[in-house]
């Protein structure tokens, strides 16, 4: 369970880092600071070019998927058809643990 918790924490930290360094206008930098970045899909890849995190806009709102080294998605944060949020976490055998 600790590994899955780390994956979730690292994905949240990655999103916060994206916010702090890309969006927050209070950060002083010689680079141009944009007030907003608008995309329908944002895919973060590792050094090998494999998907690590995917943020997408879907019919219900948004979705964050975190992938492991094998390319499977053990962590999913999304919105269901009724508009409620949910988090799915799977263990190494593919069983839903949360």
N, C-alpha and C positions, 0 to 999 in steps of 0.2 A: 504494500500500500504506500510505502514511503516514496517509491519511485514515481508512482502516479501523482502523488502530492507534489513532488518536485516538478514534474512536467507541467502541472497546472500553475504552480507558482512561477515557473520560468516564463510561461506564456503570458501571464498577467504582467510580469516585470517587463517583458518585451514590448507589450502594448503601452505601458507607462513610459518606457524609454522612447518609443516612437512619438508619443505625445510631447514629452519634455523637449526633445531635440528637434522635432519637426514642426510642431504646431504652436507651442507656447511662445507668444510674442515677447515675453519677458526675458528670454535667453539672449544674451549679447553675443553676437558673432559677426564676423566679417562677411559671412555668406548671407544671401537674401533669405529672409524669414517669410514664409507664406502663412497667411492667416488660416487657410483651409487647404486640405488636400481632399479632393473628391474622386473616388473611384468606386466601381461596383464590386470589384474583386481586388484583394491585396494578397499576394502569395510571397511568403518569406521562405527563402531556400537556404540550405546549408552550403558548406564549402564544396560539396560534390554536385550541387545543383538540384538536389532532391528537395521536395516540399517539406518544410518543417512546420509552418503555421499558415493557415488559410483563413482570411477574413472575407466573408462574402455578404452581399445583400441578397436575400431571398424573398419569396412571396409573403412571408410572415414577419419580416424585419431583418434580422441579421444572424450570422452564424460564425463561430470561431471553431476551427478544427485544428488539433495539434497532432502531428504525425510522429511516429517513432522511427528508429533506424531502419526497420524492415518495411517502412512505407505504409504501415497500418495506422488507423486513427483511434487510439485508445482514449482520447479526450475530445468531447464535443460539447460546446455551449451553444444553445440555439433557442428559438421560439417555436412553440407548437402551433397547430392550426387554430387553437382557441386564443392565441395571443399570450400564453403563459410561458415563462422561461423554464429551461431545464438544463441539467448538466448530466452527461453520460460519461462514465469512466469504466473502462474494461481492463481486466487483468491480463496477464501474459497468455492465458489459455482462451481468451475471448469471452469470458464470463462478465456480465454486467455487475459491477461491484458498488456503484453509486448512481 
